[in-house]
């Protein structure tokens, strides 16, 4: 089970090629690693859970839909605002929520619509970013826990040497140090992929943010260019006055 769930076994790559299976027993090493290894394994499970959830649910189809945007543009061009509202209700993307705000506030000023749409888009992406913040915690905490486990292990190793009068037997010290260093290897084995995944998701978040900003800005400019960015009276302007041709 541990072999499947925990990425700390990536450390196997760095083991000497001359080591045999009898010389390297990972389960024995990790079982003797102490509480620190248990904490690191828990962090690795958190890392895998968050990563899988974000890779599944933080994709473009949940943020932006070119098909939806084309449909809304076509309906707006024919003045079918009610159909737009119905279409947006059935769509669960972040784009749909931004478009819903624009349609509901179409009689407001250009600045009001532009600012409000930007705030909604930003809030949508911040919600997604918050969901993978745990990866940053894992990347920060895992190596520190590993280092703490190593220090404790080294103390225990020298403690054994001190009270066993075994300085003439270097295997006592070497064995203790080897078991202590497994904590550092485990911590780094979890922290590195967690840090990489965190930066990958940050890049994806920035890409989606840029895509939303570009498309929404272009759409607002196209739809409301005729009002010349001035406040519009709800009784003075109808949809028929909007330049749908743009």
C-alpha positions in Angstrom: 0.0 0.0 0.0 2.8 2.4 1.0 4.7 1.6 -2.2 1.7 2.8 -4.3 0.6 5.8 -2.3 3.9 7.5 -1.3 6.2 9.2 -3.8 9.1 8.9 -1.4 10.0 5.7 -3.2 11.4 7.9 -6.0 14.5 7.8 -3.8 15.1 4.3 -5.1 16.6 5.8 -8.2 19.5 7.1 -6.3 20.4 3.8 -4.5 23.7 2.3 -5.6 23.4 -0.3 -8.4 25.5 -2.7 -6.3 22.9 -2.9 -3.5 21.0 -6.1 -3.5 17.4 -6.7 -2.3 18.7 -8.2 0.9 20.8 -5.1 1.6 18.0 -2.6 1.0 14.7 -3.3 2.6 12.6 -0.2 2.2 9.9 -1.4 4.5 12.4 -2.0 7.3 14.0 1.4 6.7 10.7 3.3 6.8 9.4 1.3 9.8 12.5 2.3 11.7 12.4 5.9 10.6 10.1 6.8 13.4 7.3 9.3 13.7 8.8 11.6 11.1 8.4 9.1 8.3 4.8 8.5 9.4 4.2 12.3 9.1 5.9 12.4 5.7 3.8 9.5 4.4 0.7 11.4 5.5 1.9 14.4 3.7 2.5 12.3 0.5 -1.0 11.1 0.6 -2.3 14.7 0.9 0.0 15.6 -2.0 -1.4 12.8 -4.2 -5.0 13.6 -3.2 -4.8 17.3 -4.0 -2.9 16.7 -7.2 -5.4 14.2 -8.6 -8.3 16.4 -7.6 -6.9 19.5 -9.2 -5.7 17.7 -12.4 -9.3 16.4 -12.8 -11.3 19.5 -11.9 -9.0 22.3 -12.8 -9.1 22.1 -16.5 -10.1 24.5 -19.3 -13.6 23.0 -19.7 -14.5 24.0 -16.2 -13.2 27.6 -16.7 -13.7 28.6 -20.3 -15.8 27.4 -23.2 -15.3 28.7 -26.7 -18.6 27.0 -27.7 -20.5 28.8 -25.0 -18.9 32.1 -26.0 -19.9 31.7 -29.6 -23.4 30.8 -28.7 -23.8 33.8 -26.5 -22.4 36.1 -29.1 -24.9 34.7 -31.7 -27.8 35.1 -29.3 -26.8 38.6 -28.3 -26.5 39.6 -32.0 -30.2 38.6 -32.4 -31.2 40.3 -29.1 -32.3 37.1 -27.5 -31.3 37.9 -24.0 -33.7 35.5 -22.3 -32.2 32.6 -24.2 -28.7 33.7 -23.1 -29.8 33.7 -19.5 -31.3 30.2 -19.8 -28.1 29.0 -21.5 -25.9 30.4 -18.8 -27.9 28.8 -16.0 -27.3 25.4 -17.4 -23.5 26.0 -17.7 -21.2 25.7 -14.7 -18.0 27.3 -16.1 -16.4 30.4 -14.6 -17.0 32.1 -18.0 -20.8 31.5 -17.6 -20.8 33.3 -14.3 -19.0 36.3 -15.7 -21.3 36.4 -18.7 -24.3 36.2 -16.4 -23.1 39.3 -14.6 -22.6 41.1 -17.8 -26.1 40.2 -19.2 -27.8 41.0 -15.9 -26.1 44.4 -15.7 -26.2 45.3 -19.4 -27.9 48.7 -18.7 -25.2 49.8 -16.3 -22.1 51.9 -17.3 -19.2 50.5 -19.2 -16.9 51.0 -16.2 -19.3 49.2 -13.8 -19.6 46.2 -16.1 -15.9 46.0 -16.8 -14.9 46.3 -13.2 -17.5 43.8 -12.0 -16.7 41.2 -14.6 -13.0 41.4 -13.8 -13.7 41.0 -10.1 -15.9 37.9 -10.7 -13.3 36.3 -12.9 -10.6 37.0 -10.4 -12.6 35.6 -7.6 -13.4 32.4 -9.5 -9.7 31.8 -10.2 -8.7 32.6 -6.6 -11.1 29.8 -5.4 -9.3 27.3 -7.6 -5.9 28.6 -6.4 -6.9 28.2 -2.8 -7.7 24.5 -3.4 -4.1 23.7 -4.3 -2.5 25.8 -1.6 -2.0 22.6 0.4 0.7 21.6 -2.1 2.8 24.6 -1.0 2.4 23.5 2.6 3.5 20.0 1.8 6.5 21.3 -0.1 7.5 23.4 2.8 6.8 21.1 5.7 8.0 17.7 4.3 11.8 18.5 4.1 11.7 20.1 7.5 10.0 17.1 9.1 12.6 14.9 7.3 15.5 17.0 8.7 14.0 16.8 12.2 13.7 13.1 11.9 17.4 12.9 10.7 18.6 15.0 13.6 16.7 12.9 16.1 18.0 9.7 14.4 21.6 11.0 14.6 21.2 11.8 18.3 19.9 8.3 18.9 22.8 6.7 16.9 25.5 8.5 18.8 23.6 7.8 22.0 23.9 4.1 21.2 27.6 4.4 20.5 28.2 6.3 23.7 26.6 3.7 25.9 27.7 0.6 24.1 31.4 1.5 23.9 31.2 0.3 20.3 33.5 2.8 18.6 35.6 -0.1 17.5 32.6 -1.4 15.5 31.8 1.2 12.8 28.7 -0.7 11.6 26.8 0.5 14.7 27.3 4.1 13.8 26.9 3.5 10.0 23.6 1.7 10.5 22.2 4.4 12.8 23.2 7.1 10.3 21.7 5.3 7.4 18.4 4.9 9.2 18.5 8.5 10.2 19.1 9.8 6.7 16.1 8.0 5.3 14.1 10.7 6.9 15.8 13.4 4.8 15.4 11.3 1.7 11.7 10.7 2.4 11.1 14.4 3.1 12.8 15.5 -0.1 11.1 12.8 -2.1 7.7 14.2 -1.2 8.6 17.9 -1.2 10.1 18.0 -4.8 7.1 16.6 -6.7 4.8 18.7 -4.5 6.7 21.9 -5.3 6.7 21.0 -9.0 3.0 20.3 -9.0 2.3 23.6 -7.2 4.2 25.6 -9.8 2.5 23.7 -12.6 -1.0 24.5 -11.3 0.0 28.2 -10.7 1.1 28.4 -14.3 -2.2 26.9 -15.4 -4.1 29.3 -13.2 -2.2 32.3 -14.8 -3.0 30.9 -18.3 -6.7 30.7 -17.5 -6.6 34.2 -16.0 -5.1 35.6 -19.1 -7.5 33.8 -21.4 -10.6 35.0 -19.4 -9.2 38.6 -19.3 -8.6 38.8 -23.0 -11.9 37.3 -24.1 -14.1 39.1 -21.6 -12.4 42.5 -22.4 -12.9 41.9 -26.1 -16.6 40.9 -25.6 -17.4 44.0 -23.4 -15.7 46.3 -25.9 -17.7 44.7 -28.7 -21.1 44.8 -27.0 -20.9 48.2 -25.3 -18.7 50.3 -27.6 -21.7 52.3 -28.8 -22.4 53.6 -25.3 -19.0 55.3 -25.3 -18.3 54.1 -21.8 -20.8 56.4 -20.2 -23.6 55.6 -17.6 -26.8 54.4 -19.3 -30.3 55.1 -18.1 -32.4 51.9 -17.7 -35.3 53.6 -19.5 -33.3 55.3 -22.2 -31.4 52.4 -23.7 -32.8 49.1 -25.1 -30.9 46.2 -26.5 -31.9 47.3 -29.9 -29.6 50.3 -29.4 -26.5 48.2 -28.8 -24.2 47.7 -31.8 -24.7 44.0 -32.2 -22.7 44.0 -35.5 -19.4 44.5 -33.7 
